[in-house]
């Protein structure tokens, strides 16, 4: 007997205005399963995660949860209240069952963040760490992570990866970090033009899987194009559509047209053209003797991030900037 899911979307549809984002989506996670949701930017991945977190409601269909299931959601953008400290943000993780001081302290210590820091003063990576501390203060049954590695330094990403590999609950992740996804993924969900597909694959297999689907749909499109051309010739002969059998044939023609338009089609690559004038200079950025500082954590004076920094960056160079969160 198949194991029941711990969380599932069943026949879910959602749209904005007259345009459906997706229709009749089915997604389920089994207990302990680690899955990744992939798809083009803007296709609706974050919307699906919000539906699973119960943040928004679908136009049709339902969210199913096993009784007693605890879901923790890390949104893509941290949401802090005005004048809130890191401690206060983590303390508000579960208003119905507030965490103890020990739990709050331990959660912040795991991510290396002091509780007294004002959330308005946090860097992008520090804000992410505080959000993770809140999401993970108590191990949930289902963990929904939207871009969890955004702004994190390498050590923090490795620590998160290690945590997820030992985590006993179900996980659904959206991320652009290929190495991170390949390390944790057991199942893929692929959202493309409102269609959600799934496969028991690692992330490294995603491109080959997608390519095989594109190729099969190209073959389907070719067969439908041939059939549609035949039907078009039939229409041009002026067959009377009032006859019953011809009305049925016209209805089937409409179905074929819908099938053809629904085929995904492989996305085209964008060809960026650079004019001769733009190409002559290879210099992209030149910085000379730059210094920067921020207010010190204790509010007294300033903390120097760097001083007298100079660099030249040429077009086409690929540069990595390394360092812990908050280093500048």
C-alpha positions in Angstrom: 0.0 0.0 0.0 1.4 3.4 -1.0 2.5 5.7 1.8 0.1 8.6 2.3 1.5 12.1 1.8 2.1 14.4 4.8 1.2 17.5 2.7 -0.4 17.8 -0.7 -2.0 20.2 -3.1 -5.0 18.6 -4.8 -6.6 19.9 -8.0 -5.3 23.4 -7.2 -5.9 26.3 -9.6 -5.0 30.0 -9.3 -5.1 32.9 -11.5 -4.8 36.7 -11.6 -7.4 38.5 -13.6 -8.4 36.6 -16.7 -5.1 34.7 -16.9 -4.7 31.4 -15.0 -1.3 30.9 -13.5 -1.9 27.1 -13.2 -4.8 24.8 -13.2 -5.5 21.4 -11.5 -2.0 21.2 -10.0 -1.3 18.1 -8.0 1.8 18.1 -5.6 2.5 15.8 -2.7 5.3 15.3 -0.3 5.9 12.1 1.6 7.2 12.1 5.2 11.0 12.6 5.2 11.2 13.4 1.4 13.5 16.2 0.2 12.2 17.8 -3.0 13.0 20.8 -5.2 10.6 22.9 -7.2 12.2 24.3 -10.4 10.9 26.4 -13.3 11.5 29.7 -15.1 11.4 32.9 -13.1 7.8 34.1 -12.8 6.2 30.8 -13.6 4.5 30.5 -10.1 7.0 28.6 -7.9 6.8 31.0 -5.0 3.0 31.1 -5.4 2.8 27.3 -5.0 5.0 27.4 -1.9 2.7 30.1 -0.4 -0.3 27.9 -1.1 1.4 25.0 0.7 2.2 27.3 3.6 -1.4 28.4 3.8 -0.4 32.1 3.2 -2.7 32.4 0.2 -5.8 30.4 -0.8 -6.4 28.8 -4.2 -9.3 29.6 -6.6 -10.1 25.9 -6.7 -8.8 22.7 -5.1 -7.5 22.2 -1.6 -4.4 22.0 0.7 -4.2 18.6 2.5 -2.3 18.2 5.7 -2.0 15.1 7.9 -3.6 15.8 11.3 -1.2 17.5 13.7 1.3 18.3 11.0 3.5 21.4 11.8 4.6 23.4 8.8 7.4 26.0 8.9 7.8 28.4 6.0 10.9 30.5 5.1 9.7 33.3 2.6 11.9 34.6 -0.1 12.1 38.0 1.5 12.5 38.4 5.3 9.6 40.3 6.9 10.5 42.2 10.0 8.4 44.5 12.2 9.5 48.1 12.8 11.9 48.4 15.8 12.3 44.6 16.2 15.4 42.9 17.5 16.6 39.5 16.2 15.5 38.0 19.5 12.0 39.4 19.3 11.6 38.2 15.7 12.6 34.6 16.6 10.4 34.7 19.7 7.3 35.4 17.6 7.8 32.2 15.6 4.8 30.4 17.3 2.3 32.8 19.0 0.1 30.0 20.1 2.9 28.2 21.9 5.7 30.8 22.5 9.3 29.4 22.6 11.3 29.5 25.8 14.3 31.8 26.2 16.5 28.7 25.9 15.0 27.8 22.6 15.4 31.3 21.2 19.0 31.5 22.4 19.8 28.1 21.0 18.2 29.0 17.6 20.2 32.2 17.3 23.4 30.6 18.4 23.1 27.9 15.7 23.1 30.6 13.0 25.7 32.8 14.8 23.5 35.8 15.4 23.3 38.0 18.6 19.7 38.5 19.8 20.2 42.2 20.6 20.8 43.2 16.9 18.1 45.4 15.5 16.7 43.9 12.3 16.9 47.2 10.5 20.7 47.0 10.8 21.1 43.5 9.4 22.9 42.8 6.1 21.1 40.6 3.6 22.9 37.5 4.9 22.4 38.3 8.5 18.7 38.9 7.9 18.5 35.4 6.2 20.2 33.8 9.2 17.7 35.3 11.6 14.8 34.2 9.4 16.3 30.7 9.4 16.6 30.7 13.1 12.9 31.5 13.4 11.9 28.8 10.8 14.0 26.2 12.5 13.5 27.0 16.2 11.5 23.8 16.6 11.9 21.0 14.1 8.7 21.0 11.9 7.2 18.1 10.1 7.3 20.0 6.8 9.9 22.6 5.9 9.2 25.0 3.0 12.3 27.0 2.0 12.1 29.7 -0.7 15.6 30.7 -1.8 17.2 29.8 1.6 20.8 30.3 0.5 20.2 33.9 -0.8 23.0 36.2 0.7 24.4 33.4 2.9 28.2 32.9 3.1 29.8 29.6 2.1 30.0 28.3 5.7 26.3 29.1 6.4 25.3 27.3 3.2 27.3 24.3 4.2 25.7 24.3 7.7 22.2 24.5 6.2 23.0 21.7 3.8 24.3 19.5 6.6 21.1 20.3 8.7 18.8 19.3 5.8 20.6 16.1 5.1 20.1 15.0 8.8 16.6 16.5 9.1 13.8 13.9 9.5 10.9 15.9 8.1 9.7 16.6 4.6 11.4 19.5 2.7 10.5 21.5 -0.4 13.1 24.0 -1.7 13.2 26.7 -4.3 16.7 27.8 -5.0 19.1 28.9 -7.8 22.1 27.3 -6.0 22.9 24.3 -8.2 25.5 22.7 -5.9 23.2 23.1 -2.9 20.2 21.6 -4.8 22.2 18.7 -6.1 23.4 17.8 -2.6 19.9 17.7 -1.0 17.4 16.8 -3.8 15.7 13.4 -3.9 12.7 14.4 -6.1 12.1 17.1 -8.7 8.9 19.1 -9.3 9.1 21.1 -12.6 6.5 23.9 -13.2 6.4 25.1 -16.8 3.5 27.1 -18.3 1.1 26.0 -15.7 1.9 22.3 -16.0 3.5 20.6 -12.9 5.6 17.5 -13.6 7.4 15.3 -11.1 10.2 12.7 -11.2 12.3 10.8 -8.7 15.5 12.4 -9.8 18.5 14.4 -8.5 18.9 18.0 -9.5 21.9 17.1 -11.8 19.4 15.1 -13.9 17.0 18.0 -14.4 18.3 19.3 -17.7 18.4 15.9 -19.4 14.9 15.2 -18.1 13.6 18.5 -19.4 15.3 18.0 -22.7 13.6 14.6 -23.2 10.2 16.2 -22.5 10.9 19.0 -25.0 11.9 16.5 -27.6 8.8 14.4 -27.1 6.6 17.5 -27.3 8.3 18.5 -30.5 7.4 15.2 -32.0 3.8 15.6 -30.8 3.7 19.1 -32.2 4.9 17.8 -35.6 2.2 15.1 -35.7 -0.5 17.7 -34.7 0.7 20.1 -37.3 0.4 17.5 -40.0 -3.1 16.6 -38.8 -4.2 20.3 -38.6 -2.9 20.9 -42.1 -5.2 18.0 -43.3 -8.1 19.4 -41.5 -7.5 22.9 -42.9 -7.7 21.5 -46.4 -11.0 19.8 -45.5 -12.4 23.1 -44.2 -11.3 24.9 -47.4 -13.3 22.5 -49.5 -16.4 24.3 -48.0 -17.9 21.3 -46.2 -21.3 22.2 -44.7 -20.7 22.5 -41.0 -24.4 22.0 -40.2 -24.3 18.3 -40.8 -24.1 16.4 -37.6 -20.9 14.4 -38.4 -19.2 17.6 -39.7 -20.0 19.4 -36.4 -18.3 16.6 -34.6 -15.2 16.9 -36.8 -15.1 20.7 -36.2 -15.3 20.0 -32.5 -12.3 17.6 -32.7 -10.4 20.2 -34.7 -10.9 22.7 -31.9 -9.6 20.1 -29.4 -6.5 19.6 -31.6 -5.8 23.3 -31.8 -6.0 23.5 -28.0 -3.6 20.6 -27.6 -1.2 22.2 -30.0 -1.2 25.5 -28.2 -0.7 23.8 -24.8 2.6 22.1 -25.9 5.4 23.8 -23.9 7.9 24.3 -26.6 11.6 24.7 -25.7 12.5 28.3 -24.5 14.6 30.3 -26.9 17.9 31.6 -25.9 18.3 35.4 -25.7 20.9 36.8 -28.1 22.4 39.9 -26.7 24.0 42.1 -29.4 26.8 44.6 -28.4 27.5 47.5 -30.7 31.1 48.1 -32.0 31.3 51.3 -29.9 30.4 49.5 -26.7 32.8 46.7 -27.4 35.9 48.8 -27.9 36.4 49.6 -24.2 36.9 46.6 -22.0 36.7 48.5 -18.7 33.4 47.9 -16.8 34.2 49.4 -13.4 37.2 51.2 -12.0 37.3 52.1 -8.2 40.0 54.1 -6.5 40.7 54.4 -2.8 37.2 53.5 -1.6 36.4 53.3 2.1 33.3 52.4 3.9 32.1 52.0 7.5 28.9 51.2 9.4 27.6 52.1 12.9 29.3 49.9 15.5 27.0 47.2 17.1 27.2 48.9 20.4 26.1 52.2 18.9 29.4 53.9 19.7 31.4 55.1 16.8 31.8 53.2 13.5 33.1 49.9 12.3 35.3 50.1 9.3 34.4 47.6 6.6 37.3 48.5 4.3 39.6 51.4 3.5 41.5 52.6 0.4 40.2 49.8 -1.7 41.0 50.0 -5.5 40.2 47.7 -8.3 39.6 47.5 -12.0 37.0 45.1 -13.5 37.1 44.3 -17.2 34.1 43.2 -19.3 33.8 39.4 -19.4 35.6 38.8 -16.1 34.0 36.5 -13.5 34.8 37.6 -10.0 33.9 36.0 -6.7 33.7 38.1 -3.5 34.1 35.9 -0.4 33.8 36.5 3.3 31.4 36.0 6.2 28.0 37.7 6.4 28.3 41.3 7.6 31.9 41.7 6.5 30.9 44.2 3.8 
